[in-house]
Amino acid sequence: MELLAATYAIKAFTKSLSNVHVLIQMDNTSAIAYVNKMGGAKQGVLAKHARSLWEWCLARKITLRAEHIPGRLNVIADVESRAKPDAAGWKLDAFTVDLFANRNNTQLERFYSYLPDPLAEQYNALVQPWREECLCLPPFQLDQQMSEEDKPRRSNFVDHMPSVPSAGMVLPPTTVANRQSSFASSLQQPGVRPTGEQTSNDRQQLPASSRMETLREHLSSEGISKEATDILLSAQRSSTNAQYKSCWAKWCRWSRQRQIDPFCPAVSDLVHFLTELFEQGKQYSTITTYRSAISSTVPPLDGSPLGQHKIVCSFMRGVFNNRPPKPHYSGTWEVSLVTNLFEKWPDNSNLDIKRLSRKCAMLLALSSAK
């Protein structure tokens, strides 16, 4: 299974490349051995997949090397590998391309996938031209978000719920529901938020740069009243909000330059942003402030704040080890030197105004810990 997944990944991301070297990390030692040795002694399934992969790569002058990655670090790939395929139980021949599908549930030989797939003709159907007889079975949330500018395209495709029996086939409700849930689950795996291309509707709905405005809009979309929103937003002090404001604005600029929704980032997006801050020479405390500003604004991921994700926490420990916080004071001095000197001085009534003023200023500084 791991070798087959590696084959799909390599074919998907290098099908337009040549004369390159590819490093692939896997947590299965048998698959690693078959890749590095270009096959194996036994003519089994692994040898068949390895031979097929190497033939495909050598035809494009692509070389491969596999190395081991511990399973505890291979979190995202491990989650994706546990997704259960749900093939629909029907097939259509009247159309040429299935717009919203994957290799497990496509109803036609040609299909568009949401993410890059070696078997897909294109990916992200919302940015592709629909000039053929298209089968359109989008998940419900995408169907609701189709913008006005997409309406002219509807002349050449069949929508996801046929309304007339003469269409030749009326899909059972359970089939449509299974198709929708299968596609939706492929987009919403635990711990992963899709990144990359966004629809025009998504880009129009990106949150404003103002952090407080973003929070207010989000709470309003959750059905929370204005009065309750005001109370919730007052949970943080004004000084904290002022500190987070500039951090959030910089995060928004960084995200939009990369076509990322700043209000719904993936874990990798946050880590890459914090890495750039580290490379710019930011101190640990500054990077922590950026992490807190983003984590307290974006929605939780898998029920926990984004900044508390174990990958983010490990990254912050690495920042701490590579660039430990500097002490608040650059040096210290022995207080007893001053107090011993004061003991040698005469009573305050016998001190001149200069020494009395210095003694008073020093005692005030010591008592206020400044």
Residue frames as qw, qx, qy, qz and C-alpha x, y, z in Angstrom:
[[0.000, 0.885, 0.465, 0.000, 0.00, 0.00, 0.00],
 [0.303, -0.799, 0.094, 0.511, 2.83, 2.43, 0.87],
 [0.392, -0.168, 0.595, 0.682, 4.63, 1.74, -2.40],
 [0.213, 0.601, 0.678, 0.365, 1.43, 2.27, -4.37],
 [0.128, -0.932, -0.268, 0.209, 0.85, 5.58, -2.56],
 [0.377, -0.590, 0.330, 0.633, 4.43, 6.64, -3.35],
 [0.378, 0.190, 0.692, 0.584, 3.86, 5.76, -7.01],
 [0.094, 0.819, 0.541, 0.166, 0.72, 7.89, -7.21],
 [0.266, -0.878, -0.053, 0.395, 2.47, 10.81, -5.47],
 [0.413, -0.370, 0.483, 0.677, 5.49, 10.75, -7.77],
 [0.295, 0.376, 0.703, 0.526, 3.39, 10.47, -10.93],
 [0.012, -0.878, -0.477, 0.016, 1.09, 13.28, -9.78],
 [0.233, -0.912, 0.034, 0.335, 3.77, 15.81, -8.90],
 [0.322, -0.525, 0.556, 0.558, 6.43, 15.03, -11.54],
 [0.666, 0.433, 0.599, 0.105, 4.41, 14.16, -14.63],
 [0.410, 0.904, 0.079, 0.086, 5.49, 17.41, -16.30],
 [0.264, -0.846, 0.449, 0.113, 9.14, 17.20, -15.13],
 [0.939, 0.260, -0.116, 0.192, 12.27, 15.48, -16.44],
 [0.572, 0.424, -0.371, 0.596, 15.97, 15.30, -15.53],
 [0.368, -0.666, 0.274, -0.588, 15.26, 15.63, -11.81],
 [0.384, 0.063, -0.867, 0.313, 16.06, 13.65, -8.69],
 [0.595, -0.518, -0.182, -0.587, 13.21, 12.84, -6.29],
 [0.134, 0.161, -0.834, 0.510, 13.57, 12.05, -2.58],
 [0.638, -0.397, -0.349, -0.560, 10.55, 10.32, -1.07],
 [0.099, -0.310, 0.757, -0.566, 10.11, 9.61, 2.63],
 [0.748, -0.227, -0.460, -0.421, 8.12, 6.58, 3.83],
 [0.461, -0.518, 0.569, -0.441, 7.66, 4.78, 7.13],
 [0.969, 0.047, 0.188, -0.154, 7.63, 1.29, 5.56],
 [0.336, -0.623, 0.636, 0.307, 11.08, -0.31, 5.32],
 [0.639, 0.187, 0.715, 0.215, 10.01, -2.92, 2.74],
 [0.446, 0.847, 0.289, 0.025, 8.73, -0.25, 0.36],
 [0.094, -0.909, 0.338, 0.224, 11.95, 1.74, 0.85],
 [0.525, -0.341, 0.721, 0.297, 14.07, -1.29, -0.03],
 [0.611, 0.453, 0.623, 0.183, 12.07, -2.05, -3.19],
 [0.284, 0.954, 0.072, -0.061, 12.41, 1.56, -4.38],
 [0.192, -0.833, 0.477, 0.205, 16.14, 1.87, -3.69],
 [0.467, -0.249, 0.811, 0.250, 16.91, -1.59, -5.18],
 [0.405, 0.305, -0.450, -0.736, 14.63, -1.07, -8.19],
 [0.815, -0.028, -0.423, -0.396, 12.62, -4.15, -7.28],
 [0.566, -0.485, 0.605, -0.279, 13.23, -7.36, -5.37],
 [0.057, -0.265, 0.947, 0.171, 14.15, -11.02, -5.70],
 [0.297, 0.360, 0.866, -0.178, 10.55, -12.19, -5.38],
 [0.061, -0.185, -0.529, -0.826, 8.17, -11.49, -8.25],
 [0.066, -0.552, -0.766, 0.323, 5.33, -10.27, -6.06],
 [0.091, 0.899, 0.417, 0.100, 3.09, -7.23, -5.94],
 [0.321, -0.847, 0.107, 0.409, 5.83, -4.99, -4.50],
 [0.482, -0.213, 0.568, 0.632, 8.25, -5.96, -7.26],
 [0.318, 0.590, 0.638, 0.380, 5.57, -5.28, -9.87],
 [0.059, -0.966, -0.244, 0.059, 4.84, -1.79, -8.48],
 [0.432, -0.691, 0.287, 0.503, 8.55, -0.96, -8.09],
 [0.487, 0.053, 0.631, 0.602, 9.32, -2.04, -11.66],
 [0.209, 0.764, 0.542, 0.280, 6.38, -0.06, -13.01],
 [0.218, -0.941, -0.084, 0.243, 7.44, 3.03, -11.05],
 [0.457, -0.521, 0.428, 0.580, 11.06, 2.87, -12.20],
 [0.445, 0.323, 0.648, 0.526, 10.05, 2.31, -15.84],
 [0.077, 0.907, 0.398, 0.113, 7.84, 5.38, -15.68],
 [0.321, -0.880, 0.109, 0.332, 10.61, 7.47, -14.08],
 [0.543, -0.287, 0.529, 0.586, 13.45, 6.32, -16.33],
 [0.413, 0.581, 0.573, 0.404, 11.38, 7.15, -19.41],
 [0.002, -0.965, -0.169, -0.200, 11.41, 10.75, -18.12],
 [0.541, 0.410, -0.394, 0.619, 15.02, 10.68, -16.88],
 [0.483, -0.691, 0.160, -0.513, 13.86, 10.89, -13.26],
 [0.505, 0.162, -0.779, 0.336, 15.93, 9.24, -10.52],
 [0.656, -0.616, -0.185, -0.396, 14.56, 8.20, -7.14],
 [0.351, 0.204, -0.759, 0.509, 15.80, 7.67, -3.62],
 [0.627, -0.600, -0.349, -0.353, 13.69, 6.61, -0.64],
 [0.227, 0.293, -0.667, 0.646, 14.52, 7.19, 3.00],
 [0.410, -0.466, -0.775, 0.120, 12.83, 6.27, 6.25],
 [0.182, -0.447, 0.155, -0.862, 10.72, 8.69, 8.28],
 [0.001, 0.097, 0.879, -0.466, 9.40, 7.63, 11.71],
 [0.135, -0.543, -0.771, -0.304, 5.67, 7.03, 11.80],
 [0.251, -0.706, -0.466, 0.471, 5.21, 9.56, 14.60],
 [0.109, -0.488, 0.170, 0.849, 6.49, 12.27, 12.23],
 [0.027, -0.076, -0.744, -0.664, 4.47, 11.07, 9.24],
 [0.249, 0.333, 0.651, -0.635, 1.19, 12.33, 10.67],
 [0.478, 0.459, -0.047, -0.747, -0.56, 13.82, 7.63],
 [0.432, 0.291, -0.757, -0.394, 0.27, 10.97, 5.25],
 [0.039, -0.053, -0.965, 0.253, -0.81, 8.44, 7.88],
 [0.372, 0.391, 0.484, -0.689, -4.20, 10.14, 8.27],
 [0.508, 0.452, -0.323, -0.658, -4.72, 10.29, 4.51],
 [0.269, 0.222, -0.918, -0.190, -3.89, 6.58, 4.14],
 [0.105, 0.195, 0.897, -0.383, -6.72, 5.65, 6.51],
 [0.464, 0.273, 0.007, -0.842, -9.43, 7.34, 4.42],
 [0.517, 0.179, 0.835, -0.062, -12.05, 4.78, 3.40],
 [0.105, 0.073, -0.586, -0.800, -12.92, 4.70, -0.34],
 [0.434, 0.399, 0.643, -0.488, -16.61, 4.82, -1.13],
 [0.022, -0.043, 0.687, 0.725, -17.25, 3.99, -4.77],
 [0.576, 0.235, 0.183, -0.762, -20.74, 4.80, -6.02],
 [0.521, 0.068, 0.851, 0.020, -22.72, 1.92, -7.47],
 [0.585, 0.701, 0.387, -0.125, -23.62, 3.35, -10.84],
 [0.446, -0.217, 0.464, 0.734, -21.97, 4.39, -14.08],
 [0.430, 0.790, 0.230, -0.371, -22.83, 6.89, -16.83],
 [0.615, 0.041, 0.513, 0.598, -21.67, 6.88, -20.47],
 [0.301, 0.830, 0.425, 0.199, -23.52, 9.92, -21.80],
 [0.114, -0.987, 0.107, 0.046, -20.94, 12.40, -20.53],
 [0.709, 0.552, -0.306, 0.315, -17.27, 12.95, -21.21],
 [0.359, 0.331, -0.548, 0.679, -15.78, 14.19, -17.93],
 [0.565, -0.651, -0.502, 0.068, -16.67, 13.93, -14.24],
 [0.130, 0.800, -0.133, 0.570, -15.96, 17.34, -12.70],
 [0.370, -0.634, 0.463, -0.497, -15.91, 16.58, -8.97],
 [0.981, -0.066, -0.152, -0.098, -14.43, 13.14, -8.31],
 [0.234, -0.686, 0.688, 0.033, -11.38, 11.15, -7.29],
 [0.324, 0.317, -0.854, -0.255, -9.96, 7.80, -8.40],
 [0.108, 0.066, 0.935, -0.330, -12.18, 5.95, -5.91],
 [0.335, 0.523, 0.658, -0.426, -15.57, 7.32, -6.92],
 [0.167, 0.383, -0.389, -0.821, -15.24, 8.65, -10.46],
 [0.685, 0.382, 0.528, -0.326, -18.18, 7.72, -12.68],
 [0.684, 0.725, -0.042, -0.076, -16.35, 8.32, -15.97],
 [0.870, 0.104, -0.013, 0.482, -12.95, 7.44, -17.37],
 [0.329, 0.425, -0.088, 0.839, -12.00, 11.12, -17.47],
 [0.440, -0.787, -0.430, 0.047, -12.36, 13.13, -14.27],
 [0.144, 0.685, -0.273, 0.660, -11.19, 16.25, -12.45],
 [0.639, -0.374, -0.573, 0.350, -10.01, 15.84, -8.85],
 [0.275, -0.954, -0.115, -0.035, -9.89, 18.38, -6.04],
 [0.413, -0.756, 0.442, 0.248, -6.17, 17.79, -5.35],
 [0.338, 0.599, -0.654, -0.316, -3.39, 16.71, -7.76],
 [0.828, -0.036, 0.537, -0.160, -3.91, 13.09, -8.84],
 [0.187, -0.363, 0.741, 0.533, -1.88, 11.16, -11.45],
 [0.257, 0.336, 0.880, 0.216, -5.07, 9.65, -12.91],
 [0.181, 0.797, 0.418, -0.396, -6.97, 12.94, -13.09],
 [0.528, 0.589, 0.316, 0.525, -7.01, 15.00, -16.28],
 [0.080, 0.597, -0.145, 0.785, -7.07, 18.26, -14.31],
 [0.378, -0.413, -0.702, 0.440, -7.70, 19.30, -10.72],
 [0.013, 0.461, 0.331, -0.824, -9.90, 21.98, -9.12],
 [0.280, 0.500, 0.727, 0.377, -12.82, 22.01, -11.55],
 [0.014, -0.885, -0.371, 0.282, -13.91, 25.48, -10.42],
 [0.093, -0.761, 0.293, 0.571, -10.96, 27.06, -12.24],
 [0.334, -0.049, 0.800, 0.496, -11.19, 24.89, -15.39],
 [0.422, 0.202, -0.268, -0.842, -13.28, 25.69, -18.51],
 [0.523, 0.192, 0.796, -0.238, -16.40, 23.50, -18.88],
 [0.349, 0.441, -0.395, -0.726, -16.71, 23.18, -22.67],
 [0.271, 0.059, -0.924, -0.263, -17.84, 19.55, -22.87],
 [0.707, -0.402, -0.374, -0.445, -20.75, 17.41, -21.72],
 [0.146, 0.381, -0.708, 0.577, -19.83, 17.46, -18.04],
 [0.639, -0.478, -0.599, -0.067, -21.18, 15.42, -15.17],
 [0.008, 0.524, -0.359, 0.773, -21.39, 17.72, -12.16],
 [0.729, -0.493, -0.471, -0.061, -21.80, 16.03, -8.78],
 [0.195, 0.534, -0.448, 0.690, -20.21, 18.53, -6.37],
 [0.310, -0.303, -0.754, 0.494, -20.41, 18.22, -2.60],
 [0.085, -0.827, -0.553, -0.058, -23.33, 20.21, -1.19],
 [0.324, -0.766, -0.086, 0.549, -21.16, 22.96, 0.28],
 [0.290, -0.200, 0.475, 0.807, -19.46, 23.63, -3.08],
 [0.100, 0.519, 0.727, 0.438, -22.79, 23.56, -4.93],
 [0.178, -0.866, -0.433, 0.176, -24.12, 26.25, -2.59],
 [0.343, -0.691, 0.120, 0.625, -21.05, 28.43, -3.13],
 [0.513, 0.297, 0.527, 0.609, -21.05, 28.48, -6.95],
 [0.061, -0.462, -0.078, 0.881, -20.86, 32.13, -7.92],
 [0.515, 0.686, 0.257, -0.444, -23.02, 34.06, -10.37],
 [0.249, 0.691, -0.523, -0.433, -20.25, 34.05, -12.96],
 [0.220, -0.172, 0.954, 0.112, -20.43, 30.24, -13.08],
 [0.598, 0.391, 0.506, -0.483, -24.06, 30.23, -14.24],
 [0.563, 0.602, -0.318, -0.468, -23.29, 30.44, -18.01],
 [0.066, 0.390, -0.914, -0.088, -21.37, 27.19, -17.69],
 [0.527, 0.062, 0.732, -0.428, -24.52, 25.30, -16.70],
 [0.694, 0.458, -0.133, -0.539, -25.61, 24.91, -20.34],
 [0.610, 0.443, -0.648, -0.112, -23.14, 22.05, -20.89],
 [0.166, 0.192, -0.904, 0.343, -23.44, 19.96, -17.74],
 [0.611, -0.455, -0.565, -0.316, -25.98, 17.95, -15.82],
 [0.285, -0.616, 0.399, -0.616, -26.54, 19.06, -12.25],
 [0.061, 0.257, -0.919, 0.291, -26.22, 16.69, -9.31],
 [0.365, 0.254, 0.778, -0.445, -29.97, 16.00, -8.87],
 [0.068, -0.141, -0.703, -0.694, -31.80, 15.19, -12.17],
 [0.345, 0.182, 0.421, -0.819, -35.34, 16.51, -11.99],
 [0.723, 0.296, -0.146, -0.608, -36.98, 14.67, -14.91],
 [0.826, -0.099, 0.553, -0.044, -37.38, 10.90, -15.34],
 [0.784, 0.616, 0.071, 0.018, -36.61, 11.19, -19.07],
 [0.026, -0.846, 0.530, 0.047, -33.01, 11.93, -18.20],
 [0.707, 0.324, -0.627, -0.048, -32.52, 8.18, -18.40],
 [0.639, -0.155, -0.655, 0.372, -31.64, 7.58, -14.77],
 [0.363, -0.801, 0.043, -0.474, -32.70, 9.06, -11.46],
 [0.385, 0.345, -0.727, 0.452, -30.00, 8.60, -8.84],
 [0.626, -0.547, -0.553, 0.045, -31.07, 7.00, -5.55],
 [0.239, -0.919, 0.098, -0.299, -30.79, 9.46, -2.66],
 [0.802, -0.528, 0.222, 0.171, -28.39, 7.17, -0.81],
 [0.785, 0.265, 0.189, 0.527, -26.05, 7.08, -3.80],
 [0.195, 0.815, 0.017, 0.546, -25.91, 10.86, -3.99],
 [0.533, -0.816, 0.137, -0.174, -25.40, 11.12, -0.23],
 [0.886, -0.253, 0.207, 0.328, -22.57, 8.58, -0.35],
 [0.618, 0.508, 0.133, 0.585, -20.97, 10.45, -3.22],
 [0.077, -0.891, 0.041, -0.446, -21.20, 13.74, -1.34],
 [0.691, -0.696, 0.193, -0.037, -19.83, 12.33, 1.92],
 [0.891, 0.016, 0.169, 0.421, -16.99, 10.54, 0.15],
 [0.449, 0.636, 0.051, 0.625, -15.87, 13.71, -1.61],
 [0.293, -0.871, 0.073, -0.388, -16.29, 15.86, 1.50],
 [0.831, -0.523, 0.147, 0.118, -14.31, 13.44, 3.65],
 [0.799, 0.220, 0.104, 0.549, -11.44, 13.55, 1.17],
 [0.209, 0.727, -0.014, 0.654, -11.28, 17.32, 1.63],
 [0.401, -0.719, 0.202, -0.530, -11.67, 17.40, 5.40],
 [0.801, -0.041, -0.545, 0.246, -9.31, 14.83, 6.89],
 [0.576, -0.795, -0.137, 0.128, -8.47, 15.36, 10.60],
 [0.568, -0.576, 0.187, 0.557, -5.58, 17.76, 11.06],
 [0.400, 0.058, 0.515, 0.756, -5.52, 18.90, 7.43],
 [0.303, 0.759, 0.280, -0.504, -6.92, 22.02, 5.83],
 [0.692, 0.458, 0.383, 0.406, -6.79, 22.18, 2.03],
 [0.171, -0.716, 0.134, 0.663, -4.49, 24.86, 0.67],
 [0.383, 0.036, 0.645, 0.660, -3.60, 26.14, -2.78],
 [0.074, -0.257, -0.489, -0.830, -6.09, 27.24, -5.41],
 [0.155, 0.402, 0.651, -0.625, -9.25, 28.92, -4.17],
 [0.242, 0.637, 0.662, 0.312, -12.46, 29.74, -5.96],
 [0.090, 0.449, 0.096, 0.884, -13.38, 33.31, -6.83],
 [0.551, -0.673, -0.304, -0.389, -16.08, 33.08, -4.19],
 [0.782, -0.405, -0.266, 0.392, -13.51, 32.01, -1.57],
 [0.478, 0.118, -0.050, 0.869, -11.23, 34.90, -2.43],
 [0.172, -0.599, -0.208, -0.754, -14.07, 37.35, -2.10],
 [0.694, -0.640, -0.234, -0.234, -14.78, 36.03, 1.39],
 [0.649, 0.102, -0.439, 0.613, -11.24, 36.30, 2.76],
 [0.395, -0.784, -0.400, 0.263, -11.32, 38.06, 6.12],
 [0.143, 0.945, -0.065, 0.286, -10.31, 41.67, 6.51],
 [0.532, 0.392, -0.505, 0.556, -6.89, 42.59, 7.85],
 [0.332, -0.524, 0.349, -0.703, -8.37, 43.93, 11.08],
 [0.243, 0.039, -0.946, 0.211, -8.17, 41.14, 13.64],
 [0.240, 0.223, 0.630, -0.704, -11.08, 42.39, 15.75],
 [0.577, 0.329, -0.148, -0.733, -13.23, 42.81, 12.65],
 [0.473, 0.208, -0.827, -0.221, -12.34, 39.27, 11.59],
 [0.070, -0.084, -0.900, 0.423, -13.34, 37.88, 14.99],
 [0.388, 0.286, 0.347, -0.804, -16.56, 39.87, 14.97],
 [0.599, 0.298, -0.424, -0.611, -17.54, 38.57, 11.52],
 [0.375, 0.112, -0.920, -0.001, -16.75, 35.00, 12.53],
 [0.086, 0.175, 0.785, -0.589, -18.82, 35.18, 15.72],
 [0.494, 0.321, 0.075, -0.804, -21.67, 36.75, 13.77],
 [0.558, 0.248, -0.659, -0.439, -21.57, 33.91, 11.23],
 [0.240, -0.015, -0.941, 0.239, -21.89, 31.47, 14.15],
 [0.378, -0.605, -0.596, -0.370, -25.21, 33.09, 15.06],
 [0.447, -0.410, -0.474, 0.639, -23.91, 34.97, 18.12],
 [0.027, 0.929, 0.363, 0.074, -25.65, 38.27, 18.81],
 [0.327, 0.714, -0.159, 0.598, -23.87, 41.63, 18.72],
 [0.479, -0.758, 0.218, -0.384, -24.25, 42.06, 22.49],
 [0.934, -0.292, 0.185, 0.091, -22.72, 38.65, 23.20],
 [0.759, 0.448, -0.025, 0.471, -19.96, 39.33, 20.66],
 [0.024, 0.833, -0.221, 0.507, -19.00, 42.54, 22.45],
 [0.703, -0.617, 0.295, -0.198, -18.65, 40.65, 25.72],
 [0.961, 0.030, 0.148, 0.230, -16.62, 37.87, 24.12],
 [0.581, 0.624, -0.078, 0.516, -14.24, 40.33, 22.47],
 [0.215, -0.836, 0.265, -0.429, -13.65, 42.08, 25.80],
 [0.944, -0.318, -0.034, 0.087, -12.15, 38.85, 27.21],
 [0.741, 0.095, -0.029, 0.664, -8.72, 40.03, 26.05],
 [0.259, -0.734, -0.135, 0.613, -7.22, 43.25, 27.31],
 [0.426, 0.897, 0.053, -0.109, -6.87, 46.21, 24.99],
 [0.154, -0.773, 0.574, 0.220, -3.08, 46.05, 25.35],
 [0.571, -0.075, 0.799, 0.172, -3.10, 42.43, 24.13],
 [0.583, 0.667, 0.463, -0.009, -5.36, 43.28, 21.19],
 [0.183, 0.942, -0.203, -0.192, -3.09, 46.17, 20.25],
 [0.331, -0.554, 0.729, 0.228, -0.06, 43.87, 20.34],
 [0.587, 0.173, 0.782, 0.116, -1.81, 41.21, 18.24],
 [0.473, 0.787, 0.200, -0.343, -3.08, 43.73, 15.67],
 [0.205, 0.772, -0.511, -0.319, 0.22, 44.21, 13.85],
 [0.334, -0.244, 0.906, 0.093, 0.98, 40.48, 14.02],
 [0.567, 0.448, 0.673, -0.156, -2.34, 39.62, 12.40],
 [0.416, 0.837, -0.047, -0.352, -1.89, 42.26, 9.69],
 [0.021, 0.628, -0.729, -0.272, 1.51, 40.83, 8.75],
 [0.436, 0.024, 0.899, -0.023, 0.09, 37.30, 8.71],
 [0.567, 0.648, 0.420, -0.287, -2.71, 38.41, 6.36],
 [0.308, 0.810, -0.360, -0.346, -0.26, 40.02, 3.94],
 [0.168, -0.419, 0.880, 0.147, 1.91, 36.88, 3.95],
 [0.519, 0.235, 0.808, -0.148, -1.08, 34.60, 3.38],
 [0.550, 0.726, 0.251, -0.327, -2.61, 36.56, 0.54],
 [0.151, 0.721, -0.577, -0.353, 0.68, 36.71, -1.32],
 [0.064, -0.222, 0.966, 0.113, 0.51, 32.90, -1.36],
 [0.572, -0.123, -0.459, -0.668, -3.25, 32.66, -2.03],
 [0.349, -0.180, -0.866, 0.310, -3.91, 31.20, 1.43],
 [0.412, -0.723, -0.337, -0.441, -7.03, 32.00, 3.42],
 [0.154, 0.439, -0.580, 0.669, -5.54, 33.62, 6.56],
 [0.596, -0.310, 0.306, -0.675, -8.60, 32.61, 8.59],
 [0.959, -0.031, 0.187, -0.213, -8.37, 28.90, 7.70],
 [0.275, 0.701, -0.654, -0.068, -4.68, 27.94, 7.34],
 [0.933, -0.016, -0.355, 0.049, -3.13, 24.51, 7.44],
 [0.723, -0.635, 0.097, 0.255, -0.58, 23.62, 10.10],
 [0.726, 0.103, 0.244, 0.635, 2.15, 23.74, 7.46],
 [0.195, 0.795, 0.196, 0.540, 1.17, 27.31, 6.54],
 [0.453, -0.883, 0.038, -0.116, 1.64, 28.52, 10.12],
 [0.812, -0.371, 0.224, 0.391, 4.96, 26.69, 10.47],
 [0.606, 0.398, 0.254, 0.640, 6.27, 28.17, 7.20],
 [0.035, -0.896, -0.112, -0.428, 5.25, 31.66, 8.32],
 [0.624, -0.768, 0.139, 0.045, 6.98, 31.26, 11.70],
 [0.832, -0.040, 0.230, 0.504, 10.05, 29.88, 9.91],
 [0.395, 0.671, 0.152, 0.609, 10.33, 33.07, 7.87],
 [0.338, -0.905, 0.037, -0.255, 10.15, 35.11, 11.06],
 [0.817, -0.470, 0.204, 0.264, 12.95, 33.00, 12.53],
 [0.720, 0.251, 0.248, 0.597, 15.08, 33.47, 9.41],
 [0.126, 0.845, 0.108, 0.509, 14.52, 37.24, 9.69],
 [0.358, 0.277, -0.538, 0.711, 16.22, 37.12, 13.10],
 [0.536, -0.571, -0.075, -0.617, 13.11, 37.42, 15.27],
 [0.066, -0.343, 0.806, -0.478, 13.56, 36.37, 18.90],
 [0.184, -0.217, -0.958, 0.042, 11.69, 33.52, 20.55],
 [0.083, 0.465, 0.585, -0.659, 9.35, 35.85, 22.45],
 [0.307, 0.396, -0.211, -0.839, 8.42, 37.71, 19.24],
 [0.340, 0.057, -0.838, -0.423, 7.67, 34.49, 17.36],
 [0.091, -0.311, -0.888, 0.327, 5.58, 33.30, 20.31],
 [0.221, 0.449, 0.276, -0.821, 3.53, 36.50, 20.10],
 [0.392, 0.269, -0.524, -0.707, 2.83, 35.90, 16.39],
 [0.267, -0.092, -0.954, -0.097, 1.81, 32.33, 17.10],
 [0.015, 0.397, 0.728, -0.559, -0.56, 33.42, 19.88],
 [0.283, 0.398, -0.016, -0.873, -2.09, 36.17, 17.73],
 [0.431, 0.157, -0.681, -0.571, -2.88, 33.76, 14.90],
 [0.255, -0.135, -0.951, 0.107, -3.97, 30.89, 17.14],
 [0.075, 0.389, 0.620, -0.678, -6.37, 33.08, 19.12],
 [0.351, 0.404, -0.110, -0.837, -8.01, 34.35, 15.91],
 [0.460, 0.171, -0.721, -0.490, -8.41, 31.37, 13.55],
 [0.859, -0.240, -0.055, -0.449, -10.89, 28.54, 14.28],
 [0.577, -0.460, 0.671, -0.072, -9.64, 25.51, 16.26],
 [0.564, 0.390, -0.666, -0.292, -8.22, 22.54, 14.38],
 [0.627, -0.082, -0.774, 0.027, -9.48, 19.13, 15.53],
 [0.591, -0.701, -0.391, -0.077, -10.92, 20.74, 18.66],
 [0.631, -0.512, -0.073, 0.578, -7.66, 22.39, 19.76],
 [0.101, 0.925, -0.101, -0.353, -6.12, 25.81, 19.03],
 [0.782, 0.591, -0.132, 0.147, -3.92, 25.80, 15.95],
 [0.113, 0.790, -0.504, 0.330, -0.98, 27.09, 17.99],
 [0.603, -0.438, 0.602, -0.287, -1.22, 24.05, 20.29],
 [0.931, 0.308, -0.147, -0.131, -0.88, 21.51, 17.47],
 [0.834, -0.422, 0.239, 0.262, 1.98, 19.13, 18.27],
 [0.701, 0.391, 0.176, 0.570, 3.88, 20.09, 15.12],
 [0.044, 0.865, -0.006, 0.500, 3.69, 23.78, 16.04],
 [0.645, -0.744, 0.161, -0.070, 4.72, 23.04, 19.64],
 [0.876, -0.103, 0.212, 0.420, 7.71, 21.01, 18.43],
 [0.479, 0.644, 0.112, 0.585, 8.67, 23.85, 16.12],
 [0.231, -0.899, 0.078, -0.364, 8.57, 26.36, 18.99],
 [0.809, -0.527, 0.204, 0.165, 10.78, 24.09, 21.11],
 [0.778, 0.237, 0.194, 0.548, 13.23, 24.05, 18.22],
 [0.165, 0.830, 0.035, 0.532, 13.18, 27.86, 18.07],
 [0.558, -0.808, 0.128, -0.140, 13.81, 27.99, 21.82],
 [0.873, -0.273, 0.233, 0.330, 16.79, 25.60, 21.55],
 [0.649, 0.402, 0.212, 0.611, 18.30, 27.37, 18.54],
 [0.123, 0.524, -0.037, 0.842, 17.72, 30.89, 19.81],
 [0.414, -0.481, -0.677, 0.372, 17.18, 30.90, 23.61],
 [0.106, -0.931, -0.254, -0.241, 15.51, 34.02, 25.07],
 [0.405, 0.410, -0.354, 0.737, 17.95, 36.64, 26.23],
 [0.356, -0.473, -0.617, 0.519, 17.85, 37.66, 29.92],
 [0.007, 0.921, 0.371, 0.114, 15.89, 40.79, 30.69],
 [0.228, -0.941, 0.220, 0.121, 18.95, 42.43, 32.25],
 [0.709, 0.587, -0.348, 0.177, 22.37, 42.35, 30.64],
 [0.455, 0.295, -0.625, 0.562, 24.21, 42.45, 33.98],
 [0.616, -0.697, -0.357, -0.082, 23.78, 42.40, 37.79],
 [0.228, 0.558, -0.459, 0.653, 25.53, 44.05, 40.73],
 [0.488, -0.266, -0.736, 0.387, 25.85, 43.39, 44.45],
 [0.261, -0.812, -0.277, -0.442, 23.36, 45.47, 46.46],
 [0.715, -0.595, -0.217, 0.297, 25.34, 45.03, 49.68],
 [0.544, 0.142, 0.015, 0.827, 28.05, 47.31, 48.30],
 [0.087, -0.584, -0.178, -0.787, 25.63, 50.23, 48.48],
 [0.648, -0.675, -0.269, -0.230, 24.01, 49.31, 51.81],
 [0.775, -0.290, -0.200, 0.525, 27.41, 48.86, 53.45],
 [0.329, 0.306, 0.033, 0.893, 28.42, 52.31, 52.21],
 [0.340, -0.672, -0.243, -0.611, 25.25, 53.85, 53.67],
 [0.766, -0.549, -0.310, 0.126, 26.06, 52.30, 57.07],
 [0.639, -0.097, -0.114, 0.754, 29.37, 54.14, 57.10],
 [0.071, 0.546, 0.172, 0.817, 27.76, 57.47, 56.40],
 [0.026, 0.003, 0.544, -0.839, 26.66, 59.74, 59.26],
 [0.219, 0.541, 0.735, -0.345, 23.02, 60.13, 60.32],
 [0.307, 0.646, 0.541, 0.441, 20.72, 61.75, 57.82],
 [0.172, -0.957, -0.208, 0.107, 20.63, 64.93, 59.91],
 [0.415, -0.705, 0.331, 0.471, 24.39, 65.32, 59.45],
 [0.614, 0.204, 0.579, 0.496, 24.51, 64.54, 55.69],
 [0.046, 0.379, -0.205, -0.901, 24.95, 67.26, 53.10],
 [0.640, 0.441, 0.189, -0.600, 22.19, 67.73, 50.57],
 [0.474, 0.506, -0.621, -0.365, 24.11, 65.98, 47.76],
 [0.144, 0.162, -0.971, 0.102, 24.70, 62.69, 49.60],
 [0.391, 0.219, 0.665, -0.597, 21.23, 62.80, 51.14],
 [0.631, 0.462, -0.103, -0.614, 19.67, 63.12, 47.69],
 [0.438, 0.382, -0.787, -0.205, 21.70, 60.20, 46.33],
 [0.077, -0.047, 0.929, -0.358, 20.83, 58.03, 49.33],
 [0.523, 0.328, 0.422, -0.664, 17.13, 58.80, 48.94],
 [0.615, 0.478, -0.359, -0.514, 17.15, 58.04, 45.18],
 [0.300, 0.305, -0.903, -0.030, 18.97, 54.74, 45.68],
 [0.228, 0.078, 0.846, -0.475, 16.64, 53.57, 48.46],
 [0.613, 0.407, 0.177, -0.654, 13.62, 54.40, 46.31],
 [0.550, 0.452, -0.601, -0.363, 15.10, 52.43, 43.39],
 [0.130, 0.192, -0.958, 0.168, 15.85, 49.41, 45.58],
 [0.361, 0.187, 0.697, -0.591, 12.40, 49.41, 47.19],
 [0.650, 0.483, 0.063, -0.583, 10.62, 49.57, 43.78],
 [0.753, -0.028, 0.622, 0.213, 12.79, 46.82, 42.22],
 [0.566, 0.821, 0.075, -0.033, 13.67, 49.02, 39.24]]
